[in-house]
Amino acid sequence: TAGRVTVNGQIATLGRTVTPDDEVRVDGRLIEAAEQESVTFLLYKPAGYVTTARDEYGRRNVLSAMPPIPGLHPVGRLDKDSEGLLLLTTDGQLTLTLTHPRYGHEKAYRAWTAGQPVAAELRVLETGIELADGPARALSARPARGGALVTLTEGRNRQVRRMLDAIGYPVHRLLRYRVGGLWLGDLEPGEYRLLSPRDLHDLLHPAQVPRHVWERAEREMLERWG
């Protein structure tokens, strides 16, 4: 009320809201925002939820399943009809690292399809196929009961669905079970957990995950989803 506080050069009023990007001064002295420790969650995104902060159609979004933490946002996308591992973080650098194509982080999916693709058909995906938005290639693709396991190093819109549809096997259920060296594990739809420093290391450095840990995670995944 004494007019000693300014926000972006203008005298502030009671109730004024500011963000970390605003310049706040008291008696002309710049006030630095306190550094907030970033947090990252792993969510088992249920099918039917959209991966946006807000949805113009009023559909359920993934943030409604999470605690209300300022700056929390989904890392990349998982389409509305798909389910499984989705990361949400307040760390912008982590988001860039995981979503920029040059880093090539692996994303592994379990697809259930109309019909059973065989190994020879799935090898076409590893060789590369042409989609409407350009060529696409799977890092690996192999048969699974009633569908396939597909691993990509990119994440274009509905890419796994479009690739399998292109070889004649439309997907009726799609689940992402791994990103980098981080696995979905035993979470149920709608459940989430806070990632530890070890989780973040495994996420970003899959080649450094001990072989026995990797093999156990893969075995548990196959036992659960075949």
Beta strands, then each sheet from edge to edge (+ up, - down):
strand 1: 5-7
strand 2: 10-11
strand 3: 24-26
strand 4: 29-30
strand 5: 40-45
strand 6: 73-74
strand 7: 83-89
strand 8: 107-113
strand 9: 129-131
strand 10: 134-136
strand 11: 140-144
strand 12: 147-152
strand 13: 171-179
strand 14: 182-183
strand 15: 192-194
sheet 1: 2+ 1- 3+ 4-
sheet 2: 6+ 7- 5+ 15-
sheet 3: 6+ 7- 13- 8+ 12- 11+
sheet 4: 6+ 7- 13- 14+
sheet 5: 9+ 10-
end
